[in-house]
Amino acid sequence: MGPLGTWGVPLLLLLLLLSKQGGEASTARTCPQEPLRAACRTSECCFQDPPYPDADSGSASGPRNLSCYRIPSAGYECSWQYEGPTAGVSHFLRCCLSSGRCCYFAAGSATRLRFSDQARVPVLCTVTLWVESRARNQTEKSTNVTLQLYNSVRYEPPLGDIRVSKSAGQLRLEWETPDKQVRAEVQFRHRTHSSPWKLGDCGPQDGDTESCLCPLEMNVAQEFQLRRRHWENQRSLWSKWSSPVCIPPKNPPPPQVRFSVEQLGRDGRRRLTLKEQPTQLELPEGCRGPASGAEVTYRVRLHMLSCLCKAKATRTVHLGKTLNLSGAAYNVTVTSWNRFGPGLNQTWHIPADTHTEPGALNISVGTSGTTLYWPARAHSTTYCIEWQPVGQHGSLANCNLTAPQDPDLAGMATYSWSREFGAMEQEKCYYITVLASVRPEKLTLWSTVLSAYHFGGNASVAGMPPHVSVKNHSSDSVSVDWEPSVLSTCPGVLKQYVIRCRDEDSNQVSEQPVQPTETQVTLRGLRAGVAYTVQVRADTAWLRGAWSQPQRFSIEVQGSDWFIFFASLGSFLSILLLGVLGYLGLNRAARHLCPPLPTPCASSAIEFTGGKETWQCINPMDFQEEASLQEALVVELTWDKREGTEALEKTEQPEGTPELALDAELSLEDGDRCKAKFLGLSEPDGQRCNPAQVGARHPLLLGDPGLEA
């Protein structure tokens, strides 16, 4: 056995003895016996009897949930809750050492007490703590807590500003790590207005900055709270929950705003009022304060569309302010804002005030250029002159910003440009606006000086009526019509029309003004047979127009009214007489050229005498097979004198002599008897048919059915 083995065992025993003595000495240094003091300091634990009887009332109410811990870099803290009436309650934190000595802290009405390691409390030793509450001459005690304060570590929750942002559709919370509280475990909880708390884990954190990813709701506001603890010491306590972090919905509600614009005042300004309709956004309990972070605010962006040559055209203000605007055109945009930035917006267009005052703007056009004159404003006023063709979009407007100028001796302000500048040289109607401001960089301090219409170019020639016509109106008057001048499209520019009539015989000239809205006039008192010329011109307020092309006319000489009456009457009677004579002549010619055809069956030319029987006339149409024989046959009949019948005396007549008229005295009854005889029928008794009568009165037609017998 070597020297090491000889001396090793005694050295080991010596080291164990020294370590035991050192531990006892350390314990003696860590838990010293506190000396008694005559008076107690407010920041120390007082090792004296408390100023009240040491007795527990046994009440069910009182202090409870006591928790004591060490806060790194902040000392030590004990907190508790109290149930019951808080009026007149005084709390005392009691602490007893392992040796049996006790002390107390007077906390007053507070339920939280913070002290340092110099408060005469042995933080490295095991101590017992509890709370005694004194109320209504009674003492109420909490449950005891036994621990070693130095090893009972409790981190603080996130302090200061917690930054909120969106990351990949999630909510990111970020904050600075409290001093000397690294290597922490973090949890969060969140809720909405209608849901309970939900717990979430952020994971371990190690660094100067800590962060947590949380779910983000689209249309509902949320309340978040965070807590921390030391993640290497499982006996460490969770910190209290942080202050609420209120998160608005991802999509804030659109703005509900009403606005009204007053008329332009005498100062050239008009009042714009925007009224917000309250948005019903349901918030969790911890986010109902005035500046919780979940609220939605509205901002108004004012954009002045007129006078684009100015330095600044937009301004953003908070909703609720009354804005004073000029008569220019504006776009007013109301945007909803939350802690994530702008949301939905709503835009209104406020058109320019086009009210014009006649005579307010004087325009002088000369060979050197054009000059505008208007009533000046205050000293050192900047003016903006804007002009644009009527009917075109506002973006085509031109403007010029003048340097600050003072009124001249006549109290007028001027602006001039040369012909080379080319402004308002085209023959068009222009709308001119003059704006003024003593601080042109401030958008809401502009005002309207005046606005007027102006016809550019050579208005005298361009305003000439393009077409003039003359029409007869009566024996001593005419109607003059013309097409409207192009100046009539420019409000307030056309002052009047002037009509000039010249008598070419006497060279007398008369002029008649008419309103600018008229396009027709009647000239009276003219003489027939005299030649006249008429012309029309259009005048402006500052310039006489050019005459139109002369129109020559005359009124024809008309005859007497009686002469016209008798001439018309004679023409009418002549036409009537010719019509009557023509009608009579045509009727007479028709009787000779187209005589009527005979109809034997419808006449009484053939009559037969004889019996009393009634005989029916045979219609040739009854024998259609022989109806086509239409040649006339004259039959001369002879009678035997033995029968007592007289011979028919026939008188020969010259050729061409018309036949004798039928005997009207032959009765219809005789005709029937004769017809019956020819048909082979027997005569009635006592009656005979005289053939001579028949032959003399009825020429027979060939093919007559009566000859078949």
C-alpha positions in Angstrom: 0.0 0.0 0.0 1.6 3.3 -1.2 1.8 6.7 0.3 -1.4 7.8 -1.6 -3.3 5.0 0.0 -1.8 5.7 3.4 -2.8 9.4 3.4 -6.0 9.1 1.1 -8.4 7.9 3.7 -7.5 10.5 6.4 -7.7 13.3 3.8 -11.1 12.2 2.6 -12.4 12.2 6.2 -11.0 15.6 6.7 -12.7 17.0 3.6 -16.1 15.6 4.7 -15.7 17.2 8.1 -14.8 20.6 6.7 -17.7 20.6 4.2 -20.1 19.8 7.0 -18.8 22.7 9.1 -18.9 25.0 6.1 -22.5 24.0 5.4 -23.5 24.7 9.0 -21.7 28.0 8.8 -23.5 28.8 5.6 -26.8 28.0 7.1 -26.0 30.2 10.0 -25.1 33.0 7.6 -28.3 32.5 5.4 -30.8 32.4 8.3 -29.5 34.8 10.9 -31.3 35.8 14.0 -32.9 39.2 13.4 -32.3 41.6 16.3 -35.1 43.4 18.0 -35.7 47.0 17.1 -37.6 49.7 19.0 -39.4 50.9 15.8 -40.3 49.2 12.5 -39.7 50.7 9.1 -42.5 50.7 6.5 -40.3 48.8 4.0 -39.3 46.1 6.5 -41.0 43.1 8.1 -41.7 44.2 11.7 -40.8 41.6 14.3 -43.3 42.8 16.8 -46.8 41.9 17.8 -49.4 43.2 15.4 -51.6 46.1 16.5 -54.7 43.9 16.9 -55.7 40.7 18.9 -54.4 37.5 17.5 -57.7 35.7 17.0 -59.4 34.2 13.9 -63.1 35.0 13.5 -63.7 31.9 11.5 -65.7 33.8 8.8 -66.2 32.2 5.4 -65.1 35.4 3.7 -61.8 37.0 3.9 -58.4 36.7 2.2 -57.6 33.7 0.0 -55.4 32.5 -2.9 -52.2 33.9 -1.5 -49.2 33.6 -3.8 -45.6 34.7 -3.0 -42.7 34.6 -5.4 -39.5 36.2 -6.6 -39.6 38.4 -9.7 -36.2 38.6 -11.3 -34.8 42.2 -11.2 -37.9 43.3 -9.3 -37.6 41.8 -5.9 -40.3 39.7 -4.2 -44.1 40.0 -4.3 -47.1 38.5 -2.5 -50.6 38.8 -3.9 -54.0 37.6 -2.7 -57.7 38.0 -3.2 -60.3 39.3 -0.7 -63.9 38.3 -0.6 -66.3 40.5 1.3 -67.0 44.2 1.9 -63.8 46.1 1.2 -64.8 49.3 3.1 -62.5 49.8 6.2 -60.5 46.6 5.6 -56.8 46.5 6.5 -54.5 43.7 5.3 -51.4 42.4 7.1 -48.9 39.9 5.5 -47.6 37.6 8.3 -44.2 35.7 7.9 -42.8 33.1 10.4 -39.3 31.7 10.3 -38.3 28.2 11.1 -37.1 29.4 14.5 -40.7 30.4 15.4 -40.1 34.1 15.2 -42.8 36.0 13.2 -43.1 39.5 11.6 -45.7 41.3 9.6 -46.1 43.8 6.7 -48.9 46.4 6.8 -50.4 46.5 3.3 -53.4 48.7 4.1 -56.3 48.1 1.7 -54.1 46.8 -1.1 -54.1 43.1 -2.1 -50.5 43.1 -3.4 -47.3 43.7 -1.6 -43.8 44.0 -3.0 -40.6 43.9 -0.9 -36.9 43.5 -1.5 -34.3 41.1 -0.1 -33.4 43.8 2.5 -36.8 43.6 4.2 -35.5 41.3 7.0 -37.2 38.3 5.4 -34.8 35.3 5.0 -35.5 34.6 1.3 -33.0 31.6 1.2 -34.8 29.9 4.1 -38.1 28.2 4.2 -40.7 30.5 5.6 -44.5 30.4 6.2 -46.7 33.2 5.1 -50.4 34.1 5.4 -52.6 37.1 5.3 -54.7 38.5 8.1 -57.5 41.0 7.2 -58.9 43.2 9.9 -62.4 44.4 9.4 -65.2 45.4 11.8 -63.1 44.5 14.8 -62.7 41.0 13.4 -59.7 39.2 12.1 -59.9 36.9 9.0 -57.0 34.7 8.0 -56.0 33.1 4.7 -54.5 29.7 4.2 -50.7 29.3 5.0 -48.1 29.1 2.3 -44.7 27.5 3.1 -41.9 28.0 0.6 -38.4 29.3 -0.1 -38.9 32.7 -1.7 -35.7 32.7 -3.6 -36.5 29.5 -5.5 -40.1 30.4 -6.1 -39.6 32.4 -9.3 -42.4 34.1 -11.1 -41.8 35.8 -14.4 -43.7 39.0 -15.4 -46.1 39.0 -18.3 -45.2 40.9 -21.5 -44.8 44.5 -20.6 -45.0 47.6 -22.6 -46.2 47.8 -26.2 -47.1 44.5 -27.9 -46.7 44.8 -31.6 -49.5 43.3 -33.7 -49.1 42.3 -37.4 -50.5 39.8 -39.9 -48.3 37.0 -41.2 -49.5 34.4 -43.7 -53.1 34.7 -42.6 -52.3 34.5 -38.9 -51.9 37.0 -36.1 -48.3 37.7 -34.9 -47.8 39.2 -31.4 -44.3 40.5 -30.6 -42.8 42.1 -27.5 -39.5 42.8 -25.7 -38.4 40.2 -23.2 -38.5 41.6 -19.6 -35.1 42.2 -18.1 -33.3 39.1 -16.7 -36.3 36.9 -17.6 -35.0 34.9 -20.5 -35.7 31.2 -21.3 -39.5 31.5 -20.7 -42.5 29.4 -21.7 -45.4 31.5 -23.0 -49.1 30.8 -23.3 -52.0 32.9 -24.7 -55.7 32.9 -24.3 -58.3 34.5 -26.6 -62.0 35.1 -26.8 -64.7 36.9 -28.8 -67.8 38.7 -27.6 -69.8 35.5 -27.5 -67.2 32.7 -26.8 -65.3 31.7 -23.6 -61.6 31.8 -23.2 -59.6 29.4 -25.3 -56.0 28.5 -24.3 -53.1 28.3 -26.7 -49.3 27.7 -26.5 -46.6 29.9 -28.0 -43.8 27.5 -27.2 -40.4 28.2 -25.4 -38.8 31.6 -26.0 -35.1 32.5 -25.7 -33.9 35.9 -26.7 -34.3 39.6 -26.3 -37.5 39.5 -28.3 -40.4 37.1 -27.9 -43.3 36.4 -30.3 -46.4 34.3 -30.7 -48.5 33.2 -33.7 -52.3 33.3 -33.0 -55.4 32.6 -35.0 -57.0 35.6 -36.8 -60.7 35.9 -37.2 -62.1 37.5 -40.3 -65.2 39.4 -39.2 -65.1 39.2 -35.4 -63.1 41.2 -32.9 -60.9 39.2 -30.5 -59.2 39.8 -27.1 -55.8 38.2 -26.4 -53.8 37.9 -23.1 -50.3 36.4 -22.5 -48.5 34.9 -19.6 -45.0 33.6 -19.0 -43.0 31.3 -16.7 -39.4 30.0 -16.3 -39.4 26.9 -18.5 -36.4 25.2 -16.8 -37.9 25.4 -13.3 -41.1 23.3 -13.2 -41.9 24.6 -9.7 -41.9 28.2 -11.0 -45.3 30.0 -11.2 -47.1 31.3 -14.2 -47.1 35.1 -14.4 -50.3 36.9 -14.2 -52.1 37.5 -17.5 -51.0 40.5 -19.5 -53.2 43.5 -20.3 -55.8 42.8 -23.1 -54.5 42.9 -26.6 -57.6 43.7 -28.7 -57.6 42.7 -32.3 -60.2 44.1 -34.7 -61.7 41.9 -37.5 -59.6 41.4 -40.5 -62.3 42.9 -42.7 -63.5 46.1 -40.9 -67.1 47.2 -41.7 -67.5 49.7 -44.5 -68.0 53.3 -43.5 -71.5 54.6 -42.9 -71.2 58.3 -43.6 -73.6 61.0 -44.7 -72.4 64.3 -46.1 -74.0 67.6 -47.0 -72.6 70.6 -48.9 -73.9 74.1 -48.5 -74.2 76.8 -51.1 -71.2 78.9 -52.0 -71.1 81.9 -49.7 -70.1 85.5 -50.3 -66.6 84.6 -49.1 -66.2 82.1 -51.9 -66.3 79.1 -49.6 -68.9 76.4 -48.9 -69.2 74.1 -45.8 -68.8 70.4 -46.1 -70.3 68.4 -43.2 -69.6 64.6 -42.8 -71.7 62.7 -40.3 -70.8 59.2 -39.2 -73.5 56.7 -38.5 -72.4 54.5 -35.6 -71.1 51.0 -36.6 -72.5 48.2 -34.5 -69.2 46.3 -33.8 -69.6 43.7 -31.0 -66.5 43.7 -28.8 -65.2 41.3 -26.1 -65.4 42.6 -22.5 -61.8 43.6 -22.2 -62.0 45.6 -25.5 -64.8 48.0 -24.8 -62.7 50.9 -23.7 -62.1 54.1 -25.7 -58.6 53.1 -26.9 -58.6 49.3 -26.8 -57.2 48.8 -30.2 -60.2 47.0 -31.7 -62.1 50.1 -32.6 -62.6 51.3 -36.2 -61.8 54.8 -37.0 -62.5 56.8 -40.2 -60.3 59.2 -42.1 -61.3 61.7 -44.8 -59.1 62.2 -47.7 -59.8 65.4 -49.6 -58.6 65.7 -53.2 -59.0 69.0 -54.9 -59.4 68.3 -58.6 -59.3 71.9 -59.9 -56.2 74.0 -60.2 -53.8 71.1 -60.7 -50.8 73.5 -60.9 -50.8 74.0 -57.1 -48.3 72.4 -54.9 -50.5 70.1 -52.8 -53.8 68.6 -53.9 -54.7 66.2 -51.1 -55.2 66.3 -47.3 -56.3 63.7 -44.8 -58.3 64.5 -41.7 -60.2 62.6 -39.1 -63.9 62.2 -39.6 -66.1 64.6 -37.7 -64.4 67.8 -38.6 -66.3 70.4 -40.6 -64.4 71.3 -43.8 -64.5 74.7 -45.6 -64.1 74.2 -49.4 -63.9 76.5 -52.3 -66.1 76.2 -55.3 -63.7 73.9 -57.1 -64.4 70.2 -57.8 -63.4 67.7 -55.1 -63.3 64.0 -54.5 -64.0 63.1 -50.8 -63.0 59.6 -49.8 -63.8 58.1 -46.4 -61.7 55.1 -45.4 -62.1 52.8 -42.4 -59.0 52.3 -40.4 -58.0 49.8 -37.7 -54.7 48.7 -36.2 -53.9 46.8 -39.4 -54.2 49.8 -41.6 -56.8 51.0 -44.1 -59.9 49.0 -45.0 -62.9 49.6 -47.2 -63.6 53.1 -48.5 -66.3 55.1 -50.0 -65.8 58.1 -52.4 -68.1 61.0 -53.3 -67.6 63.5 -56.0 -68.5 67.1 -55.3 -68.9 69.0 -58.6 -67.6 72.5 -59.1 -69.9 75.4 -58.3 -70.8 76.8 -61.8 -72.6 79.9 -60.6 -71.4 82.9 -62.5 -71.7 86.6 -61.9 -72.1 88.7 -65.0 -69.6 91.5 -65.3 -67.4 90.2 -62.5 -64.6 89.2 -65.0 -63.3 91.8 -67.4 -61.4 90.5 -70.4 -59.3 92.6 -72.7 -58.1 91.2 -76.0 -55.5 93.1 -77.9 -52.7 92.6 -80.4 -50.2 92.0 -77.6 -52.3 89.4 -75.8 -55.2 88.8 -73.4 -55.6 90.4 -69.9 -58.0 89.3 -67.2 -59.2 91.8 -64.5 -61.1 90.8 -61.3 -61.7 92.2 -57.8 -58.6 91.6 -55.7 -58.4 89.9 -52.3 -56.1 90.6 -49.4 -52.4 91.5 -49.7 -49.9 88.8 -50.7 -52.7 86.6 -52.2 -51.8 83.8 -54.6 -54.3 83.3 -57.4 -54.9 80.2 -59.5 -56.5 80.9 -63.0 -58.0 77.8 -64.5 -59.7 77.5 -67.9 -61.1 74.6 -69.9 -63.3 74.1 -72.9 -67.0 73.7 -72.0 -68.2 70.1 -72.3 -64.8 68.5 -71.9 -63.4 66.4 -69.0 -61.9 68.3 -66.1 -58.5 66.6 -66.7 -58.1 68.7 -69.8 -58.2 71.9 -67.8 -55.3 74.3 -67.9 -54.2 76.5 -65.1 -51.5 79.0 -64.0 -50.4 79.9 -60.5 -49.6 83.6 -60.0 -47.0 84.9 -57.6 -48.4 86.6 -54.4 -49.7 90.0 -55.5 -51.3 93.1 -53.9 -54.3 95.0 -55.3 -53.6 97.8 -57.7 -54.9 101.4 -57.2 -58.3 100.4 -58.5 -58.5 97.4 -56.2 -58.2 94.9 -59.0 -55.9 92.0 -59.7 -54.7 91.1 -63.2 -53.2 88.3 -65.2 -52.0 88.6 -68.7 -50.5 86.3 -71.4 -49.3 86.9 -74.9 -50.5 85.4 -78.1 -47.5 83.1 -78.2 -48.7 81.5 -75.1 -51.7 80.2 -77.1 -54.2 80.3 -74.2 -57.9 80.4 -75.2 -57.1 81.2 -78.9 -59.4 78.6 -80.3 -62.9 79.6 -81.2 -64.5 77.7 -78.4 -66.4 78.5 -75.2 -64.2 78.4 -72.1 -65.1 78.2 -68.5 -62.7 80.3 -66.4 -62.3 80.0 -62.6 -60.2 82.2 -60.4 -59.2 80.8 -57.0 -57.3 82.6 -54.2 -55.4 81.6 -51.0 -53.0 83.4 -48.7 -51.6 79.9 -47.8 -51.6 77.9 -51.0 -49.9 74.9 -49.3 -53.0 74.4 -47.0 -55.8 72.8 -49.1 -58.7 73.9 -47.0 -57.8 77.6 -47.2 -58.6 78.1 -50.9 -61.6 80.2 -51.9 -63.4 81.0 -55.2 -63.0 84.6 -56.4 -65.2 84.3 -59.4 -66.1 82.0 -62.3 -67.3 83.1 -65.8 -67.6 82.0 -69.4 -65.5 83.3 -72.2 -65.5 82.7 -75.9 -62.0 82.5 -77.2 -60.6 83.5 -80.6 -62.4 85.9 -82.9 -65.8 86.0 -81.4 -67.0 88.7 -83.8 -66.7 86.5 -86.8 -67.4 83.2 -85.1 -70.6 84.5 -83.6 -72.1 85.5 -87.0 -75.4 83.6 -87.5 -74.7 80.9 -90.1 -78.0 81.1 -92.0 -80.7 83.8 -92.4 -84.0 83.3 -94.3 -86.9 85.6 -95.2 -90.5 84.6 -95.6 -93.6 86.6 -96.5 -95.9 87.2 -93.5 -98.5 89.6 -94.9 -98.9 92.3 -97.5 -96.7 94.7 -95.5 -94.5 92.4 -93.3 -92.0 89.5 -93.5 -90.7 87.0 -91.1 -86.9 86.8 -90.6 -85.5 83.5 -89.2 -81.9 82.6 -88.4 -79.9 79.8 -86.9 -78.5 80.3 -83.4 -75.0 81.7 -83.1 -72.3 79.5 -81.6 -72.1 82.2 -78.9 -75.4 81.0 -77.6 -73.7 77.8 -76.4 -71.5 79.9 -74.0 -73.7 81.0 -71.1 -73.7 84.8 -70.4 -71.5 85.6 -73.5 -74.2 86.4 -76.1 -75.8 89.7 -75.1 -78.3 90.3 -78.0 -79.1 89.9 -81.7 -79.4 92.9 -83.9 -81.5 92.8 -87.2 -80.8 95.5 -89.8 -83.2 96.2 -92.7 -82.2 98.6 -95.5 -84.6 100.2 -98.1 -82.7 100.1 -101.4 -84.9 102.8 -102.9 -84.5 105.4 -100.2 -81.3 103.8 -98.6 -83.0 104.1 -95.2 -81.6 101.7 -92.5 -83.4 100.5 -89.4 -82.0 98.2 -86.7 -83.9 96.2 -84.1 -82.3 94.4 -81.1 -83.9 91.1 -79.9 -83.2 88.9 -76.9 -80.4 86.3 -77.2 -82.9 83.5 -76.9 -84.9 84.6 -80.0 -84.2 83.2 -83.5 -87.2 84.9 -85.3 -88.5 88.4 -85.8 -91.3 90.0 -87.9 -90.5 93.2 -89.8 -93.6 95.3 -90.3 -94.5 98.5 -92.2 -92.9 97.4 -95.5 -94.0 98.6 -98.9 -94.9 96.4 -101.8 -92.7 96.5 -104.9 -89.7 97.9 -102.9 -86.5 96.0 -102.6 -85.0 95.4 -99.1 -81.9 93.8 -97.7 -81.8 92.3 -94.2 -78.8 91.2 -92.0 -78.3 89.8 -88.5 -75.4 90.1 -86.1 -74.6 88.6 -82.6 -73.2 91.0 -80.0 -71.3 90.1 -76.8 -71.0 92.2 -73.7 -67.6 93.6 -74.8 -67.7 93.2 -78.6 -70.0 93.9 -81.5 -70.5 91.0 -83.9 -70.1 90.8 -87.6 -73.1 91.2 -90.0 -74.3 88.1 -91.8 -74.6 87.9 -95.5 -77.3 90.3 -96.8 -80.6 88.7 -97.9 -82.5 90.6 -100.6 -86.3 90.5 -100.8 -89.4 92.4 -102.0 -93.1 92.2 -101.5 -95.1 91.8 -104.8 -97.8 94.2 -105.8 -101.2 92.6 -105.3 -104.5 93.5 -107.3 -108.0 94.5 -105.9 -109.8 92.1 -103.9 -113.1 92.5 -106.0 -111.1 91.7 -109.1 -109.9 88.6 -107.6 -113.4 87.7 -106.5 -115.1 88.2 -109.9 -112.3 86.4 -111.7 -112.6 83.5 -109.5 -116.4 83.5 -109.9 -116.2 83.7 -113.7 -113.8 80.8 -113.8 -116.1 78.7 -111.7 -119.2 79.4 -113.8 -117.4 78.7 -117.0 -116.3 75.4 -115.8 -119.8 74.6 -114.6 -121.4 75.5 -118.0 -118.9 73.4 -119.9 -119.7 70.5 -117.7 -123.5 70.8 -118.3 -123.2 71.1 -122.1 -120.8 68.2 -122.3 -123.2 66.0 -120.3 -126.2 66.9 -122.6 -124.2 66.3 -125.8 -123.0 62.9 -124.7 -126.6 61.8 -123.9 -127.9 62.8 -127.3 -125.1 61.1 -129.2 -125.6 58.0 -127.1 -129.3 57.7 -128.2 -128.5 57.9 -131.9 -125.5 55.7 -131.9 -126.8 53.0 -129.6 -130.7 52.7 -130.0 -132.5 50.3 -127.6 -133.3 46.8 -129.0 -137.0 45.6 -129.3 -138.3 43.1 -126.9 -141.5 41.4 -128.3 -142.5 39.6 -125.2 -142.4 42.7 -123.2 -144.6 44.8 -125.6 -148.2 44.7 -126.8 -147.3 45.0 -130.5 -148.7 41.5 -131.4 -152.2 40.9 -130.2 -154.7 38.2 -131.3 -158.4 38.6 -131.1 -160.6 35.6 -130.7 -161.9 33.6 -127.8 -161.9 34.5 -124.2 -159.3 32.0 -123.2 -156.2 33.3 -121.7 -153.0 32.6 -123.7 -149.6 32.7 -122.3 -146.8 34.3 -124.3 -144.2 31.8 -125.2 -140.7 32.8 -124.3 -138.2 32.1 -127.0 -135.9 30.8 -124.3 -138.2 27.8 -123.8 -136.9 26.5 -127.1 -133.2 26.9 -126.9 -132.4 24.7 -129.9 -133.9 27.3 -132.1 -133.1 30.4 -130.3 -130.2 31.2 -132.5 -132.2 32.1 -135.5 -132.4 35.8 -135.3 -133.0 36.9 -138.9 -136.1 39.1 -139.3 -138.8 37.7 -141.6 -141.7 39.8 -142.8 -144.7 37.6 -143.6 -147.4 38.9 -145.9 -150.6 37.0 -145.3 -153.6 36.9 -147.7 -157.1 36.0 -146.7 -159.9 34.5 -148.7 -162.8 36.8 -149.2 -165.1 33.8 -148.9 -164.4 33.8 -145.3 -165.7 37.4 -145.1 -162.4 38.8 -144.3 -161.2 42.0 -145.9 -157.9 41.9 -147.7 -155.1 43.8 -146.1 -154.3 46.9 -147.9 -150.6 47.4 -147.9 -149.1 50.7 -148.7 -145.7 50.5 -150.2 -143.3 52.9 -148.6 -140.1 54.1 -149.9 -136.9 52.3 -149.0 -135.4 53.5 -145.8 -138.7 54.8 -144.5 -139.0 53.8 -140.9 -141.6 51.4 -139.9 -144.9 52.7 -138.7 -145.6 52.8 -135.0 -147.4 50.0 -133.4 -151.1 50.4 -133.0 -151.7 51.2 -129.5 -155.4 50.4 -129.8 -154.8 46.7 -130.3 -155.7 45.1 -127.1 -153.7 42.5 -125.3 -156.6 40.1 -125.6 -156.6 40.4 -129.4 -153.0 39.7 -129.5 -153.4 36.6 -127.5 -156.1 35.3 -129.9 -153.9 35.9 -132.9 -151.0 34.2 -131.4 -153.2 31.2 -130.5 -154.3 31.0 -134.2 -150.7 30.9 -135.4 -150.0 28.1 -133.0 -152.8 26.0 -134.4 -155.3 26.4 -131.7 -159.0 26.9 -132.3 -160.4 30.3 -132.0 -162.8 31.0 -129.3 -166.4 31.3 -130.3 -167.5 34.5 -131.8 -164.0 35.9 -132.0 -161.7 35.9 -135.0 -158.2 37.0 -135.5 -157.5 39.5 -138.2 -154.2 38.6 -139.8 -154.0 41.9 -141.4 -153.7 43.5 -138.1 -151.1 41.1 -137.1 -149.1 41.5 -140.2 -149.3 45.3 -140.0 -148.3 45.4 -136.4 -145.9 42.6 -135.7 -143.0 41.7 -138.0 -142.3 38.1 -137.2 -138.8 36.9 -136.4 -137.4 33.9 -138.1 -137.2 31.1 -135.7 -140.2 32.3 -133.6 -141.7 29.4 -131.9 -145.1 30.7 -132.9 -144.4 29.7 -136.6 -143.8 26.1 -135.9 -147.5 25.3 -135.9 
